[in-house]
Structures are given as structure tokens and as C-alpha cells.
Amino acid sequence: MFMQNLLTTKEINQFKKDGAIQIQGKFDLDWIEKLKTGIEKDIKNPSPRFVNHTKNKNSPGYYEDFWTWNLYEEFKDFVFNSPTPKIAAELLDATKINLVMDNWFYREAKSKSSAPFHHDITYFDFEGSMCVLWLPLEPVTKEEGIAWIKGSHLWNKLFIRTRFNDGYLVDGKAGVVNGKKYEITPNIIKNKDDYEFLQWDFELGDCVFFDMRTLHGNLNEVTPKNNIHRYTLRMAKEGSRVEYRGDWAKEERAIMEANGYKNGDDLSGKMFPTLYEANQ
């Protein structure tokens, strides 16, 4: 059975060139409300990976949880049945798309915590052709949202993981780790004129898909007036694999190893289910 494309050739080419693309109106309000319900359930009964990135626990918090797709039906339904996997397949020229990781962020009103500039590829033991869905669950102005550095996925650089907690602790020093060169992420905020940023306003149902190597983070110091929710999915094209990085990823690595995965294994199977497969 033929499945109609969800994206234009222009959109796909823009993603490949820029490393991030806004896609408008692909998620109806039922999906948005379902994800917000899942987040609220998760906050009340979180996984062991749940964290508050805000240092002062008496201040409005910035919360996150991940690998929760199989814990709540709302997340599982979205992962398998939303348009997301088909969009990812078109952007990556993939015949198969596997889930790598889901996660969500919840920032309370007046929270001063925010996301540092980083790229997702070095945070965990993953390697391959991968993209990320960033889906805001409220309308967002470009000043309030994330900014992506245009073309940074093509720099052929690896930046050490920067934590989201207040102070943005860097998990290591520049150098060669497991045969690959890692650098410290440059100070984007103090050198804004050196980069071209991609920023958009969002209505409900709008999203961004970006390459796992694209640098992104909060560019503006905007304190939210209301609670905000963000949902993300990382997805991989066929041929992607487990690749051990630095010690900073050892906690997540232990979870994968407990599920039978080792260095070099395909991103498939129990932890990384197939979401889309083209008709052969």
C-alpha cells in the first residue's frame, strides 16, 4: 500500500542543509493533550531517571524524565501512532526508523533554569544517522523557545556533554576519548554574532525536527509566565548502533547493558523498537 509523503522535497533539502526545520500543523490537539496528560502522570510517578535541574529546590523547577515511552500509554500511543516516524523516515531517507529515546521537559512558571547549548549526539552511547523531534505543548514565541545554530550539524565536531543543571557543568575535558576527539562547546551566548540562528514562533501542533549533531539551546533569558511542557523523540535510521562514548554516559550505558546491549550493537530490539518500515 502506497503511503503519501508528509513533507515536500524543499523541506527535506532544507533539513539536510540547515540541520533543523520547523514543520507546521502536523500534530492535532488530541496528541498535544495526550502528551501533557502523560507528563502529568509521570511527574506524580516518575521513573528512576527523573531529575530536577534547578539547584535551589525551593525555586520553580525545571524537570526532565526519559526512556518513559513504555511506562505510560499516552507516550506509547504517540511514539507508535503519531506522524513522527514517517516524517523522520522522509528526512533521513530511511527505509526503517527505530526509536532511540523519548524524553520530556517541564518548566514551572518563573523558573530561571534553561537549556545550555549542546548537541544530542554525544550525550549517550549512540552513533548513526539520527534526528530529533522537538514538540512544544503550548504556543511559543521564538524568544521563549530553543534556538538552533544553522549548519552546525556539518561541522564534523563532537562536543562533550554539558549538563542541564544550573551552572551547566561539563562532564570532562577536551581531548581524545575512545579514539574520538571531543571539544568543549564554545560560549555561544557571548559570541552570538558569530553564528546564524534558526528560531521560530510556534502554534499548537507545530514542531521542529533537527539533526542529532545540530547545536541548540536557550538563546534568550526569558522567564516563563506559565508552566511549559516540551516533548522530544530521538530516532535512528537503519545502520545506527551503540557506540561507547565517555564515562559521562556510564549511567545510561548501564541501563542498556542490563538489557543485553553492548558496544557495536544495532539500535533495534527491546529498548529501540521499530516505529516505521517501508513496504518492501
C-alpha positions as a printed Julia matrix, in Angstrom:
280×3 Matrix{Float64}:
  0.0    0.0    0.0
  1.42   3.4   -1.04
  1.8    5.91   1.77
  1.68   9.57   0.76
  4.66  11.75   1.66
  4.15  14.15   4.55
  6.93  16.55   3.52
  7.97  18.37   0.37
 11.34  17.94  -1.32
 12.11  21.55  -0.37
 11.56  20.81   3.31
 13.74  17.7    3.21
 16.56  19.55   1.46
 16.31  22.4    3.96
 16.66  19.94   6.84
 19.78  18.43   5.27
 21.31  21.86   4.61
 20.37  23.7    7.82
 20.24  20.86  10.36
 16.81  21.91  11.68
 13.43  22.64  10.17
 10.11  23.85  11.52
  7.15  21.76  10.41
  3.75  23.31  10.95
  0.45  21.74  11.93
  1.32  18.04  11.79
  0.04  17.23  15.31
 -3.59  17.76  16.22
 -4.77  18.91  19.64
 -5.59  15.36  20.75
 -1.88  14.47  20.55
 -0.92  17.63  22.42
 -3.34  16.99  25.27
 -2.43  13.31  25.41
  1.27  14.14  25.87
  0.5   16.73  28.57
 -1.56  14.1   30.38
  1.34  11.65  30.16
  3.75  14.21  31.59
  1.44  14.99  34.49
  1.16  11.26  35.26
  4.93  10.86  35.04
  5.56  13.75  37.44
  3.35  12.05  40.02
  5.01   8.65  39.5
  8.38   9.25  37.8
 10.96   6.81  36.54
 14.36   6.45  38.3
 15.74   8.81  35.62
 13.56  11.76  36.67
 15.53  14.86  37.64
 15.02  18.48  38.69
 17.74  20.57  37.03
 17.08  23.55  39.32
 19.71  23.81  42.04
 17.52  25.59  44.6
 14.75  23.11  45.28
 12.61  25.89  46.79
 12.6   27.74  43.46
 10.34  26.96  40.47
 11.75  23.81  38.89
 12.98  22.6   35.53
 12.19  18.88  35.33
 13.04  16.07  32.94
 12.46  12.36  32.53
 13.47   9.98  29.72
 13.01   6.44  28.44
  9.41   6.65  29.61
  7.65   5.61  26.39
  6.75   2.17  27.73
  5.64   3.43  31.16
  2.59   5.46  30.13
  0.06   4.62  27.44
 -0.1    8.24  26.3
  3.58   8.24  25.36
  3.46   4.78  23.79
  0.5    5.73  21.63
  2.27   8.84  20.37
  5.55   7.05  19.68
  3.95   4.33  17.57
  0.91   6.02  16.06
  1.66   9.71  15.51
  3.08  11.03  12.18
  6.55  11.3   13.76
  8.24   8.11  12.44
  7.11   8.72   8.85
  8.43  12.3    8.96
 11.75  11.04  10.35
 12.0    8.45   7.57
 11.48  11.1    4.9
 14.05  13.46   6.44
 16.69  10.73   6.84
 15.99   8.9    3.56
 15.39   5.83   5.71
 13.71   2.52   4.95
 13.43   1.87   8.69
 13.15   4.09  11.75
 13.82   2.91  15.28
 13.09   4.78  18.48
 16.26   5.74  20.32
 14.92   7.69  23.28
 11.94   9.75  24.33
 12.05  12.46  26.94
 10.12  15.42  28.17
 10.83  18.72  29.91
  8.56  20.59  32.3
  9.49  24.12  33.33
  7.43  25.75  36.05
  6.3   29.35  35.76
  9.03  31.81  36.83
 11.75  29.15  36.6
 15.09  30.73  35.74
 16.67  27.41  34.69
 17.11  26.75  30.97
 18.81  24.54  28.39
 22.53  25.05  27.62
 23.83  24.96  24.07
 24.65  21.37  23.22
 24.15  18.67  20.63
 22.45  15.39  21.43
 24.86  13.06  19.64
 27.43  12.99  22.47
 25.08  12.64  25.43
 24.59   8.9   25.1
 26.24   5.86  23.51
 24.58   6.27  20.1
 26.04   6.7   16.62
 24.48   6.87  13.18
 22.04   8.94  11.15
 19.53  10.26  13.68
 17.04  13.07  14.09
 15.1   14.6   16.95
 11.53  15.81  17.26
 11.08  18.91  19.49
  7.4   19.45  20.16
  6.17  22.33  22.36
  2.83  21.64  24.03
  1.92  25.33  24.32
  2.19  28.21  21.84
  5.74  29.6   21.9
  7.35  32.82  20.67
 10.81  32.5   19.16
 12.28  34.41  22.12
 10.84  31.84  24.53
 11.9   28.75  22.63
 15.06  26.96  21.62
 17.48  28.31  19.01
 19.38  26.05  16.59
 22.71  27.02  15.04
 22.26  26.79  11.29
 24.56  24.26   9.64
 26.31  23.18  12.86
 25.5   19.52  12.12
 28.05  19.76   9.3
 30.95  20.98  11.43
 32.22  17.42  11.94
 32.88  18.16  15.62
 31.97  16.4   18.85
 31.27  18.45  21.97
 31.42  16.96  25.46
 28.13  16.63  27.3
 27.02  19.73  29.18
 24.56  19.11  31.98
 21.25  20.93  32.11
 21.54  21.69  35.81
 22.12  25.26  36.96
 25.76  26.12  36.29
 25.99  23.89  33.18
 28.65  21.51  34.47
 30.73  19.99  31.65
 31.3   16.24  32.0
 35.0   16.11  31.2
 37.87  17.87  29.46
 38.69  18.38  25.81
 40.72  15.55  24.33
 40.54  12.14  22.72
 38.09   9.68  24.27
 37.7    6.15  22.89
 39.53   7.19  19.75
 37.49  10.31  19.0
 38.29  13.98  19.59
 35.93  15.88  21.88
 35.81  19.64  22.39
 34.16  21.95  24.9
 31.11  23.67  23.44
 32.03  27.26  22.58
 30.4   30.09  24.5
 27.53  30.72  22.13
 25.79  33.34  24.29
 28.84  35.63  24.46
 29.55  35.29  20.75
 26.1   35.48  19.18
 27.31  37.48  16.19
 29.5   34.55  15.11
 26.53  32.3   14.38
 23.34  32.21  12.35
 20.4   31.03  14.45
 17.18  29.31  13.5
 14.25  30.42  15.66
 10.52  30.25  15.13
  7.18  31.14  16.67
  5.03  28.07  17.32
  1.31  27.49  17.29
 -0.09  24.3   18.79
  0.79  21.4   16.51
  3.98  22.99  15.15
  7.32  21.33  15.82
 10.99  21.2   14.87
 12.9   18.21  13.54
 16.66  18.53  13.84
 19.79  16.52  13.24
 21.33  14.91  16.35
 24.52  16.88  15.65
 22.9   20.32  15.48
 23.87  22.63  18.35
 20.87  24.15  20.11
 19.87  25.75  23.39
 18.16  28.74  25.0
 19.46  31.91  23.39
 17.4   34.41  25.35
 16.94  34.77  29.1
 13.16  34.62  29.18
 11.42  33.59  32.4
  8.14  31.8   31.59
  4.96  33.33  32.99
  3.17  29.97  32.83
  4.14  26.3   33.15
  5.57  24.93  29.91
  5.85  21.39  28.55
  8.15  20.05  25.82
  8.2   16.53  24.39
 11.07  15.11  22.34
 11.86  11.91  20.46
 15.22  10.74  19.14
 15.0    8.39  16.2
 17.57   6.47  14.15
 17.88   5.32  10.56
 18.82   1.73   9.78
 22.51   1.06  10.4
 22.72   3.13  13.6
 24.39   1.46  16.54
 25.55   1.55  20.13
 28.93   3.3   20.38
 30.54   3.79  23.77
 31.49   7.38  24.46
 32.93   8.85  27.65
 32.36   7.97  31.28
 29.71  10.69  31.33
 27.33   8.23  29.66
 28.01   5.33  32.02
 24.67   5.52  33.86
 22.66   5.25  30.65
 25.13   2.64  29.36
 24.47   0.5   32.44
 20.76   0.51  31.62
 21.46  -0.66  28.06
 23.91  -3.32  29.23
 21.34  -4.59  31.74
 19.05  -5.08  28.75
 21.68  -7.07  26.85
 23.2   -4.36  24.64
 26.94  -3.92  24.1
 29.28  -1.74  22.07
 28.6   -2.05  18.34
 25.07  -3.49  18.61
 22.33  -2.2   16.34
 19.85   0.3   17.73
 16.97  -2.14  17.48
 15.14  -4.64  19.64
 13.58  -4.26  23.07
 14.85  -0.81  24.02
 14.85   0.58  20.48
 11.66  -0.67  18.79
 10.96  -0.24  15.09
  8.49   2.6   14.53
  8.42   2.66  10.74
  9.44   0.29   7.96
  8.93   0.95   4.26
  6.98  -1.59   2.27
  9.42  -3.92   0.56
